[in-house]
Amino acid sequence: MNTKVTLKVLIPILIIFYLFMNPFLEYVNNYGKITYVMDIPDRPKDNSKNLESISIKDVDTTNLPKIEKQIVESWVVSFPNISGNKEIKAFKSKAKDIGIKSFIFVKNNKKRIISIGPYVDEAMAVRMKNKIVKLLDYDGKILRINN
């Protein structure tokens, strides 16, 4: 019985020793090389000019990249046949049931039209329109929106 107790105590200690000996030895061997994250870094010595002392004349603007106008284009599936708060709420709840969660309102001739999207790709908007026609039986139109 004495041997069983000794083995029950000794085996877990040996397993723990086997598992954690390498990381402990590595920590002891590399103790001087360890850098602590909480140390505050020194200020770089090559910053001779402060931001307050730099004038506009000192900045070379010829090497700066030119800003080009970006044309942002997106696509939405709009449903102009859905009007009225009750119809919009019913449509939203049905669409949420099939996993559609992004709704926006597009203004068209002072009328707010409920839409789904925006999508970056027109093909994705077509797929979503087909999914809604198939599952919910609402026919929508694909609109292009750009900036």
C-alpha positions in Angstrom: 0.0 0.0 0.0 2.9 2.3 0.7 4.2 1.8 -2.8 0.8 2.7 -4.4 0.6 6.0 -2.5 4.2 6.9 -3.4 3.5 6.1 -7.1 0.3 8.2 -7.0 2.2 11.2 -5.7 5.4 10.7 -7.7 3.9 10.1 -11.2 1.9 13.4 -11.3 5.0 15.3 -10.1 7.1 13.6 -12.8 4.6 14.4 -15.5 4.4 18.1 -14.4 8.2 18.2 -14.3 8.4 16.6 -17.8 5.9 19.1 -19.3 7.3 22.3 -17.8 11.0 21.7 -17.6 11.9 22.9 -21.1 10.1 26.2 -20.8 11.5 26.8 -17.4 15.1 26.0 -18.5 14.6 28.3 -21.6 13.4 31.1 -19.3 16.5 30.7 -17.0 18.9 30.5 -19.9 17.5 33.6 -21.7 16.8 35.7 -18.6 19.1 38.5 -19.7 17.6 38.8 -23.1 14.0 39.2 -22.0 12.4 42.6 -22.6 9.4 43.6 -20.6 6.5 45.2 -22.3 5.7 47.6 -19.5 9.0 49.4 -19.8 8.6 52.9 -21.2 10.7 53.3 -24.4 13.2 56.1 -24.6 12.6 59.0 -27.0 14.4 58.7 -30.3 17.3 61.0 -30.5 17.0 61.8 -34.3 13.9 64.0 -33.8 15.7 67.3 -33.8 12.7 69.3 -34.9 9.5 69.4 -32.9 6.2 69.6 -34.7 5.5 73.1 -33.4 8.7 74.4 -35.0 8.1 73.0 -38.5 6.7 75.7 -40.8 4.8 75.1 -44.0 7.8 76.2 -46.0 9.9 73.3 -44.6 7.5 70.7 -45.9 8.3 69.4 -49.5 4.9 69.0 -51.2 6.3 68.1 -54.6 6.9 64.5 -53.5 3.5 63.9 -51.9 1.2 61.6 -53.9 -1.6 63.3 -55.7 -5.1 62.6 -54.4 -7.3 61.4 -57.2 -11.1 61.4 -57.1 -12.5 58.0 -56.4 -15.7 56.9 -57.9 -17.5 54.7 -55.5 -20.2 52.5 -57.0 -22.6 50.2 -55.2 -25.7 48.4 -56.0 -29.0 48.0 -54.1 -32.1 45.9 -54.6 -35.1 48.3 -54.2 -38.7 47.4 -53.8 -40.9 50.4 -55.0 -44.1 48.3 -54.7 -43.7 48.1 -50.9 -45.1 51.2 -49.3 -46.7 51.8 -46.0 -45.3 51.0 -42.6 -47.1 47.7 -42.1 -45.9 46.4 -45.5 -42.3 47.5 -44.8 -42.3 45.9 -41.3 -43.7 42.7 -42.7 -41.1 42.7 -45.5 -38.3 43.4 -43.0 -39.3 40.5 -40.8 -39.6 38.1 -43.7 -36.2 39.2 -45.0 -34.6 38.8 -41.6 -36.0 35.3 -41.4 -34.0 34.3 -44.5 -30.8 36.1 -43.2 -30.9 39.5 -44.8 -30.2 42.2 -42.3 -29.0 45.3 -44.2 -31.8 47.6 -45.1 -31.6 51.2 -46.4 -34.0 53.7 -47.8 -33.4 55.3 -51.2 -35.0 58.6 -52.0 -36.7 58.7 -55.4 -39.0 61.6 -56.3 -39.5 62.6 -52.6 -40.5 59.0 -51.9 -38.6 56.7 -49.7 -38.1 53.2 -51.2 -37.0 50.3 -49.0 -33.9 48.6 -50.4 -31.5 45.8 -49.5 -27.8 46.4 -49.7 -25.6 48.1 -50.7 -23.5 45.5 -52.6 -20.2 46.2 -54.2 -20.8 43.8 -57.0 -23.8 43.9 -59.4 -23.8 40.1 -59.7 -24.3 39.8 -55.9 -27.2 42.2 -56.1 -28.8 40.1 -58.9 -28.3 36.9 -56.7 -30.0 38.6 -53.7 -32.9 39.8 -56.0 -33.4 36.3 -57.3 -33.3 34.9 -53.8 -36.0 37.3 -52.6 -38.1 36.6 -55.6 -37.8 32.8 -55.1 -38.3 32.8 -51.3 -40.5 35.8 -50.5 -42.2 36.5 -53.8 -41.3 40.2 -53.9 -40.1 41.6 -57.2 -37.3 44.2 -56.8 -35.3 46.5 -59.1 -31.6 46.8 -59.1 -30.4 50.4 -58.7 -26.8 51.7 -59.1 -25.7 54.2 -56.5 -22.5 56.2 -56.8 -21.0 59.1 -54.9 
